[in-house]
Amino acid sequence: MGTLSRKAEDYLEAIYVISKEKGFARVKDIADMIRVKPPSAIEMLQKLDAMGLLIYKKYDGVRLTEKGEN
């Protein structure tokens, strides 16, 4: 998966860590960990969702897909 930017990898890593800790990841938690504002996080999450790396549903949190975990 060499085509991902470092920023995208940071998001995937943050989601992975938060999910292991809490069982789920919320936009606010991800934004706080990466130190961005929630709207910026949402924009990246939507891009990663479109790439099939995670499942993002408004008000429902974020889950990594198997592809995203790898």
N, CA, C and O of each residue as an XYZ file, in Angstrom:
280
protein
N       0.835     -1.183      0.000
C       0.000      0.000      0.000
C       0.875      1.241      0.000
O       0.657      2.147      0.803
N       1.850      1.297     -0.876
C       2.791      2.387     -0.920
C       2.231      3.700     -1.438
O       2.933      4.711     -1.401
N       0.994      3.725     -1.918
C       0.424      4.931     -2.498
C      -0.216      5.848     -1.456
O      -0.631      6.958     -1.789
N      -0.302      5.408     -0.214
C      -0.907      6.241      0.829
C       0.070      7.307      1.305
O       1.269      7.066      1.437
N      -0.472      8.481      1.556
C       0.351      9.549      2.118
C       0.636      9.240      3.582
O      -0.050      8.427      4.201
N       1.628      9.879      4.111
C       1.962      9.700      5.533
C       0.774     10.126      6.400
O       0.488      9.510      7.427
N       0.093     11.182      5.971
C      -1.064     11.685      6.715
C      -2.170     10.624      6.761
O      -2.775     10.402      7.810
N      -2.429      9.976      5.633
C      -3.452      8.925      5.583
C      -3.054      7.771      6.499
O      -3.895      7.213      7.204
N      -1.782      7.419      6.488
C      -1.299      6.350      7.373
C      -1.475      6.727      8.837
O      -1.799      5.878      9.667
N      -1.260      8.011      9.154
C      -1.453      8.488     10.529
C      -2.904      8.291     10.969
O      -3.167      7.878     12.099
N      -3.833      8.587     10.078
C      -5.250      8.398     10.397
C      -5.563      6.929     10.653
O      -6.230      6.593     11.631
N      -5.081      6.058      9.773
C      -5.337      4.623      9.934
C      -4.745      4.113     11.248
O      -5.366      3.320     11.955
N      -3.549      4.574     11.561
C      -2.897      4.167     12.801
C      -3.690      4.666     14.016
O      -3.880      3.927     14.983
N      -4.143      5.901     13.962
C      -4.916      6.465     15.072
C      -6.217      5.687     15.271
O      -6.593      5.379     16.403
N      -6.896      5.372     14.183
C      -8.152      4.614     14.275
C      -7.880      3.245     14.877
O      -8.641      2.771     15.721
N      -6.802      2.610     14.446
C      -6.445      1.293     14.965
C      -6.202      1.349     16.473
O      -6.743      0.534     17.221
N      -5.395      2.303     16.915
C      -5.051      2.429     18.337
C      -6.302      2.728     19.170
O      -6.531      2.094     20.200
N      -7.099      3.685     18.726
C      -8.305      4.065     19.477
C      -9.291      2.908     19.528
O      -9.899      2.654     20.567
N      -9.453      2.205     18.409
C     -10.382      1.067     18.364
C      -9.954     -0.048     19.311
O     -10.792     -0.663     19.970
N      -8.650     -0.307     19.380
C      -8.161     -1.353     20.283
C      -8.377     -0.955     21.740
O      -8.639     -1.799     22.596
N      -8.263      0.347     22.006
C      -8.405      0.854     23.366
C      -9.873      0.923     23.805
O     -10.210      0.507     24.914
N     -10.736      1.445     22.943
C     -12.132      1.706     23.304
C     -13.139      0.749     22.670
O     -14.286      0.673     23.111
N     -12.717      0.023     21.643
C     -13.640     -0.850     20.929
C     -14.281     -0.174     19.728
O     -14.934     -0.829     18.916
N     -14.096      1.137     19.615
C     -14.624      1.906     18.489
C     -13.846      3.210     18.415
O     -13.137      3.565     19.356
N     -13.972      3.922     17.311
C     -13.291      5.212     17.165
C     -14.308      6.263     16.727
O     -15.089      6.050     15.800
N     -14.276      7.397     17.416
C     -15.138      8.524     17.046
C     -14.291      9.590     16.368
O     -13.079      9.666     16.572
N     -14.948     10.411     15.559
C     -14.245     11.476     14.841
C     -13.490     12.366     15.815
O     -12.337     12.715     15.563
N     -14.114     12.735     16.915
C     -13.474     13.622     17.889
C     -12.188     13.000     18.441
O     -11.172     13.684     18.565
N     -12.232     11.722     18.766
C     -11.045     11.044     19.293
C      -9.913     11.028     18.259
O      -8.750     11.267     18.587
N     -10.275     10.745     17.023
C      -9.279     10.703     15.949
C      -8.672     12.088     15.743
O      -7.453     12.233     15.659
N      -9.531     13.104     15.663
C      -9.067     14.479     15.460
C      -8.147     14.916     16.601
O      -7.115     15.545     16.369
N      -8.528     14.578     17.830
C      -7.700     14.932     18.986
C      -6.334     14.254     18.917
O      -5.313     14.887     19.185
N      -6.310     12.980     18.560
C      -5.048     12.240     18.525
C      -4.106     12.785     17.445
O      -2.893     12.854     17.646
N      -4.670     13.166     16.312
C      -3.851     13.651     15.197
C      -3.627     15.163     15.288
O      -2.801     15.727     14.571
N      -4.378     15.800     16.181
C      -4.280     17.253     16.389
C      -4.739     18.049     15.176
O      -4.049     18.944     14.687
N      -5.942     17.686     14.704
C      -6.605     18.449     13.650
C      -8.018     18.758     14.117
O      -8.482     18.204     15.114
N      -8.693     19.629     13.408
C     -10.080     19.944     13.738
C     -10.980     18.870     13.138
O     -10.662     18.314     12.087
N     -12.107     18.572     13.797
C     -13.010     17.522     13.292
C     -13.388     17.643     11.812
O     -13.432     16.615     11.136
N     -13.666     18.847     11.262
C     -13.992     18.894      9.833
C     -12.857     18.387      8.933
O     -13.113     17.764      7.902
N     -11.618     18.652      9.320
C     -10.467     18.143      8.560
C     -10.405     16.626      8.656
O     -10.115     15.944      7.673
N     -10.680     16.104      9.847
C     -10.676     14.656     10.037
C     -11.771     14.007      9.196
O     -11.543     12.974      8.566
N     -12.947     14.607      9.185
C     -14.067     14.056      8.408
C     -13.713     13.989      6.927
O     -14.015     13.004      6.254
N     -13.075     15.033      6.426
C     -12.682     15.060      5.012
C     -11.761     13.887      4.678
O     -11.957     13.210      3.668
N     -10.759     13.647      5.525
C      -9.834     12.535      5.284
C     -10.540     11.196      5.458
O     -10.297     10.265      4.689
N     -11.410     11.087      6.457
C     -12.131      9.832      6.676
C     -13.007      9.487      5.477
O     -13.122      8.320      5.104
N     -13.617     10.491      4.878
C     -14.440     10.245      3.687
C     -13.583      9.749      2.528
O     -14.013      8.877      1.773
N     -12.381     10.288      2.379
C     -11.468      9.833      1.325
C     -11.041      8.388      1.569
O     -11.028      7.572      0.647
N     -10.692      8.080      2.817
C     -10.260      6.717      3.146
C     -11.414      5.728      3.016
O     -11.203      4.569      2.658
N     -12.623      6.179      3.304
C     -13.815      5.347      3.127
C     -13.988      5.027      1.646
O     -14.251      3.879      1.286
N     -13.843      6.027      0.793
C     -13.978      5.831     -0.652
C     -12.912      4.870     -1.196
O     -13.131      4.200     -2.205
N     -11.762      4.811     -0.521
C     -10.684      3.900     -0.926
C     -10.901      2.481     -0.384
O     -10.142      1.568     -0.710
N     -11.938      2.300      0.442
C     -12.229      0.985      0.992
C     -11.377      0.608      2.191
O     -11.309     -0.566      2.557
N     -10.722      1.596      2.812
C      -9.842      1.311      3.943
C     -10.560      1.359      5.282
O     -10.082      0.810      6.274
N     -11.706      2.016      5.304
C     -12.482      2.082      6.538
C     -13.941      2.309      6.199
O     -14.303      2.595      5.057
N     -14.765      2.173      7.220
C     -16.188      2.441      7.070
C     -16.501      3.629      7.975
O     -16.371      3.556      9.197
N     -16.914      4.718      7.345
C     -17.258      5.935      8.082
C     -18.740      6.211      7.901
O     -19.224      6.371      6.781
N     -19.449      6.263      9.010
C     -20.862      6.611      8.987
C     -21.071      7.767      9.950
O     -20.696      7.694     11.121
N     -21.664      8.817      9.450
C     -21.913     10.000     10.263
C     -22.658      9.607     11.529
O     -23.638      8.864     11.468
N     -22.208     10.093     12.660
C     -22.792      9.842     13.987
C     -22.641      8.396     14.467
O     -23.160      8.044     15.527
N     -21.940      7.558     13.706
C     -21.849      6.144     14.074
C     -20.418      5.677     14.292
O     -20.188      4.505     14.593
N     -19.467      6.568     14.144
C     -18.079      6.189     14.361
C     -17.405      5.650     13.124
O     -17.940      5.714     12.018
N     -16.212      5.116     13.337
C     -15.343      4.679     12.246
C     -14.834      3.282     12.571
O     -14.467      2.988     13.709
N     -14.817      2.431     11.557
C     -14.246      1.085     11.703
C     -13.300      0.830     10.537
O     -13.603      1.181      9.397
N     -12.175      0.230     10.821
C     -11.263     -0.158      9.757
C     -11.792     -1.403      9.046
O     -12.366     -2.291      9.677
N     -11.595     -1.460      7.738
C     -11.885     -2.684      7.009
C     -10.660     -3.581      7.140
O      -9.636     -3.163      7.680
N     -10.761     -4.787      6.657
C      -9.608     -5.692      6.689
C      -8.462     -5.078      5.878
O      -7.300     -5.148      6.278
N      -8.801     -4.481      4.746
C      -7.803     -3.810      3.906
C      -7.132     -2.663      4.675
O      -5.920     -2.469      4.574
N      -7.915     -1.917      5.431
C      -7.391     -0.805      6.219
C      -6.487     -1.252      7.353
O      -5.509     -0.580      7.679
N      -6.814     -2.388      7.953
C      -5.967     -2.906      9.034
C      -4.611     -3.353      8.518
O      -3.594     -3.214      9.198
N      -4.612     -3.886      7.320
C      -3.336     -4.340      6.718
C      -2.494     -3.152      6.355
O      -1.388     -3.314      5.839
